Amino acid sequence: MAAIRNEELLKRIVRLSKSNQELEEHIRKLEKINEKLVAEVQKSKSFTEKGTTVNVKEARGKERLVKSLKFNMATVLYSDIHGFANIIEGLNSSDVMDELDEILFEFDAICSRYKIEKIKTIGDTYMCAGGIPVKNITNPVDVVMSALEMSNFLTKYESNKRGMAERIWNLKTGIHTGPVTAGISGKKKINYDIKGNTVNTASRIEAVSEGGMILISVMTYELVKEFFECEYFGKLPVKYKGDLQMFRVKGLKTEFSLNSSGMEPNGAFHTKFALIRFTDLQEIILDKLEKELPGYLHYHNVKHTVDVVTEVELIGWAEGCTDEEILILKTAGLFHDAGHTIAYDNHEFHGTVIARNMLPSYGYSAEQIEKICSVIMSTKLPPRPSNLLESIICDSDLDYLGRSDFIPVSNTLFEELKAQNKMGSLNDWNKIQVKFISGHQYFTGTARSLREVNKQLQIERLKGQIT
């Protein structure tokens, strides 16, 4: 069993190493392209922020400005609360409307918790969308989870109100993921009115749904199937596009459900979801570093952060870390040099401040944030890790000491220090490096097996350059 596990870990390490090399090459290509396209990107960014402005005539003949934005991946939820046709005899109409208001109020609260944008309500029809106005990769999961909560709430509401035997309100839901165009209006409160085939498809899916059922398109299904139990429902004819497959969402998968109801997510769900959402967080932080890092940071740049995030995952899996530990490692790796946007000295502490400010809005618990900050602080030189996670990030942060590209990477650190008058000649730097590397040791077995031999070779190479 141990031999099989070691073989699997070796294969995973090889895959991650290859992925890291490909990512480095991709970064180099992007940097070259970026130099040529800065002006075009700025123009495009300005256009996106301002939106496309058009004049719309209102009923009184006045005109108002409406902005229009394109979202390439949004998930639209279209629900029919489906109650007016089932009103029982003797129920006051005003009471019915009060109940509907209560239901819609709770739906709004659910959307708010999942950061989903409510689009509109028309009678007992409710429409909302994920991925608007803030683009994110997790909006399909967010919307399906909100649909489950809405359905669960309505079931409990009816049970408490009058018993399931005399149930009035029921919910039919259709969900589809795709591009939408959003019209923006309002001054004090911004309103979004989305249009396009994605909206029409969600509406059509809702139309073929049945009471209590959540139907999703195959596009949404492919993005959420690892979290939810789904069963094939049928096909929906779509003009010019053939048949669209639909699936019924039954609930969370057993391994992600807090109980047998399949409605409440457990810790495993939150961890896996956070690993996916990490992509959005990573994009924001890397963009921040790209814009705000000082120009003299030739070593502590975006590439170094990407290297560390990749390396902590590689070593973390090899050392047998859990999914949550991998999440903590990757997040710490992402923020460990973010403090350079504030100051060079004590940048580790400044990185923890940025992390504490940002991570709560991404669903990290207080306990997770404390662990992340502790891991970040462990990268302060000289490294003195006190646990496995701190050992992994310390090894990842100094991974270049045992890599074949050590000399050119080391020279970028020299240039960085020299630009701040923190270092003299290159010869002096090489002497310091020999002393530092000779006294350095990797803390994890994985790093020792991967880098220790090469590190000894680097010492000999450096000695050869000292005059």
N, C-alpha and C positions, 0 to 999 in steps of 0.2 A: 504493500500500500504506500509506504514511504517513497519507494522508487517511482511509482506512478505519479504521486503528488509532486515530486521533484521535477519529473519530466513535464508535467502540466505547467508548473511555475516557470520552468525554463522556456517553454514555448510562449507563455504570456510575456515574459521579459523580452524575448526576441521580437515579438509583435510590437510591443510598446517602444522598443529601441528603434525599430524600423519606422514606426509612426513619428517618433521624435525627429529622426533624420529628414523624413519627408516634410515635416512641419517647418524645420529650419530652412530647407530649400525653398519652400513656398513663401516663407517670410522674406527671404532675400529677393525673390522675384517680385513680391508685392512692393518692397521698398523701392526697387527700380521703377516700377510702374507708377508708384505714388509720386515720385519726383517729377514725372511728366504731366501728371493729372491734377496737381494741387489746385490750379485755377478752376478747372472744370468741376472739381468736387465742391469747392466753396460756392460756386454758382448754384450747383444742384442743391446744396444744403440750404442756401438762402431761399431757394424756391420752395423747398419742402416745408421750411418753417413758416413761410408766409402763406403757402397754399395757393390754389388757383382761385382768383376772385372773379365772381360773376355778379351781374345785376339781376335781381328778382323783383318783379312787380307784385306788390301786395294788393289786397282787395280795394283799398282806398286810392290806388293809383300811385302810391309812393314807392320808392325803391329802397331796398336794403342790400347790404353787402353780405354774401355768403361765401365762405371758403370751402374748397373741395380738396380732400386728401385721399390718396390711394393707399390701401393696406393690402399687402400681398398674401397675408395669412391671418384671417379672422375666423372665429367660430360663432355662428349665429344660432341662437336658440329661439324657436318659435313655439309658443304654447297656447293652447285653448283651455281655459279653466273650466269650461263646459258645465255650466250650472243652471242657467236660466231655464233650460228645457225640462229640468227635473224638479222644479219648485213644487213642494208639496202643498196640498190644500190647507188654507188657514194661516200660511206664513205671510206676514206683513212684508210688502215690497220694500219699505224703507229698511227693514231688518235685513233683507237680502242684500241690499246695497251696502249696508254697514259691514256685513260679513265679507263681501267682496273687497271692500276697502281694507279690512284687516288682513286678508290674504295677500293683497297686492303690497301692503306695507311690509309684510314679512318677506315677500319675494325681493323687494328692494333691498332689504337688510342682507339677505343671502348674497345678492349680486355684489353688494358693497364689500362683504367679507372676502369674496373671491376676486375682487378688483375687476368685476365685469361691468360693462357700461350698459345701463338700461337705455333702450332706444325709445320705446313708446308702449302705451297700452291703448287699445281700442276696445271699449266694452270689457269683455272678459278674455280678450286676447292679450298676451304678454310677449314682448320681444326684447331680447338683450343680445349682447355680443361680447366675446372675449377677444383680446388683442387690440382693443380700441379704448382710448386714444394712445395708450402706451403699448408698443409692440412687444410681444414676448413669445417664447417658444412653448410655453406651457398652457396656452389658452384653451386647447381642446380638452385637456384634463380638467382645467378649472370649470369649464362650462358643463361638462358631464357630471362633475361632482355637485355643482349647483343644482342641476336638474334632479339628481337623486335627493338632495336636501329639500327641494320644493315639493317633490312627490311625497316624501316622508312626512313633511310638515302638514300637508293637506290631509293625509290619511289620519294623522293624530288629531288634527283640528276637527274633522268630522266625527271621529270616535268620541271625543270629549264633548262635542256640541249636541249631538243627537243620537249617537250610536250608528254603527255601520249599516244597519238594516234600513235606515231611512236616509241614507247618504244623498246629498244634493250635489256637492262639488266633486268634480273629478278632473284629472289632468291628462291631456294628450300633448306629447312633446315631439318635435322634430328638430334635429340638429345637423348642421352641415358645415364643413370647413372649406374655405377658399378665399379668393380675393374679393374685396368690396371697395366701393367708393363711398366716402363719408362726406356729406354736406354738413358744414359747421355753421351754426347760427347762435345768436344771443350775445349779450354783453355782460350782464351780471352773472348769469348762469349759462355755461356753454352747453349747447344741445347738438346731438349728432343724429343725422338721418341717413342711414346706409341704404345703398341700392346695389343692384347687380344680380347676376345669376345665382350667386351664393345665397342671397336672401330669398329669391324665388324658390330655390330648391329646398331650403329649410321649411318654407311654408307648405310646399307640396308634400314633403315627408310628414309634416304634422297632420295634413289632411287625410292621409291613409293610416295614421296611427289610431290606436283604440284607447279607451279609457284606462288610465293608470299606466300607460305604456310610454317608454322613452325609446324612440327610434333614432338611429344615427346613420349617416351615409357611410359608404366604404372608405371615403377619404378621412372622415373623423375616426372611424374604427381602426384604421392602420396606425393612427397616432395615439390611441388610448388602450389598445387591446391588451398590453402587458399589465394594466391595472384592473380592468373590469371584465367580469363574466358577461359574454355576449353570445347571442345565438342568431343564426341567419334567419331573416324575416321574409325576404322576397326581393323582387326587382321593381323599380319605378321607371317607366318609359320617360326618357328625356329627349326632347326635340333636338335633332341633329347630332346627338351624342350617344344614342343607343340606350341600353338599360343601365340604371344605376342600382347597385346592390345596396340593400339596407340591412341593418342589424339591430336587434333589440338588446338594450342594456338591462341586465338582470340585477346587477349590483357589483360591489367590489369583489375581487378574487379573495378566496379564503385566507391566503397568506397576508393580505393587506387589510383585512377587516377586523375590527375590534370585537365583534360578536357575530352570531349566525345571521343577523339581519342583512349583512352586506352593505349597510348604509353608512357606518361610522369607520373612518380610516384609523389604522393603528400606527405605531411608531415606524414599522417597516415601510409603510406607505409614505410617510412624511420624509423618511430618509431617501428613498428612491426618487420621490418627486423633487426633493431638493437637489439631488445629483443632476437631474435634467435641468432644473431652473438655474443651476450653476452656470450654464452656458450664457444666459442673459446677464448674470452678474459679471462674468468674465469679460464679456464684450464691453460693459460699462467701465470697468476698472482699466482694461487695456487702452480704451479710448482716452480715459483720464490721464494715464501715464504718457501716452503718445503726445497729448496736448500740453501737459503741465510739467513734465520732467525737464530740468535744466539741460541745455545743450552739451555741457561738459561731462555728462554722465555717459561715458563711452562703454562702461561695463554694466552698471546698474540701470539697464534700459529695459525696453519691452521684451526683447529676446531673452534676457536673463530670467525675467518673471515667467515667461512661457516655458523655459527650460526647467525651472524649479517645479512648476505645477505638473509638468509631465513626469519628472523624475520622482516626485513624492508618490505619485500613483504607481509607477513601476515598482519602486522599492516597497511601497505599502502592500501591494498585492503579494509580492514575493515573501514578505514577512508575515503574511496571514492576517492582515487587518480586516476588520468588518467594513460593511458599506458605510456606516456612520463615521468610522475612523478615517476612511478614505475621503469622505466629505470634509471632515475637519482639516485633514492634511492639505487637500487641494485649496480650500478657502484660505488657510494660513499662508500657503505658498503664493496665492494671488495677492494677498495684502502685505506680505512680509517686507516689500520694498516700496509700498505705496507712500510711506512716510517721507520718501525723498522729494515728494511734491511740496513738502512743508520745510524740511531742513535736512541737511546731510548728516549732521551729528544727531545721535539719538533717533534716527529714522525709524528704528524698530518700535519705539514707544509711540511715535506719531502715527505709524501704521495701525497700531491697536486702537487709537482714537478714531481713525477713519472707519475701521471695522465695526467698532461699537456703535457708531452713528448710522451705518448703512445696513448691517445685517438683520436687525429686528424686522425691517420691512420686507425681508426675503424669507421670513418664517423661521429663522434660527432661534433656538431657545436661549435663555440666559445662561444655562449650563454649557451649551455648545459654544457660545461666544466667549465664555471665560477660558475654555480649553483652547480655542483658536488663538486668543491673545497670548496665552501662556506659551503656545508653540511658536508664535511669531517672536516673542521676546527671547526664546532660546537660541535664535540665530545671531544674537549679539556676540561679537568676538571678544575673547576666545570662547568657542562653543563648550558649554557644560550641560548637556541634556540630562534630564532626570527621569525620563521614561521613554518608551518605544517611539511614540509619535514625535517627540522632540529630537530623538536620535535620527529618525528618518529625515526630517527637514534639515537638520544640520549636515547630514551626509549629502543631501540633494543640493543644498546651497553651495557646497564646496566640491561638487561633483567634477568640475573642470580640472581639479588637481590631478586626476587620474585619467583624463581623456587625451586622445592623440592631438587635439587642437589646443593643448594647454598653453604653449608659448604665445600664439597670437591672442588668445583670450586674456592671458596674464598681462600682455602689453597694453590691452585696452584699459585694464585697471590701473596700470602705471600712468597712462595718459590722463585718466580721470583724476588721479591724485596730484599729478604734476600741475594740472590746470588750476588746482586750488592751493598751490604752493605747499602741498603736504608731502612732497617727495622730491628728492634731488635728481641724480643722474640715473640712467637705466642700469648702469653697473651697480650702483647702490641698491636699486630695487631688486636686482637678481640675487644679490647677497642676502637680502631680507627674505626673499622667496625660498631660497635654499634652507635657511634656518627655520622658517615657518613650516615648510613641507616635511622637513626631517623630524620635526616634533609633532606633526599632525598624525592622527589616527582616525580611520573611519569607525563608526560606532556599531553599525549593523553588519550582520554576516553577509547580506546581499551586496552591500557596497564594498566590503573587503574583498569578496570574491571577484567582483566586476572591475574594481579600480585600483586595488592596492599594488598589483604588479606594475601597471603602467605608471603609477605615481613614483615608484623608485626609478623608473627610466627617465622621468621628467627631472629628477634631481641631478642625474648625470648630464643631461642635456644643458641644464642651467649652469652647472659647474664649468662646462665647456665654453660658456659665453662670458664668464667672469674674467676680467683682466686684472 
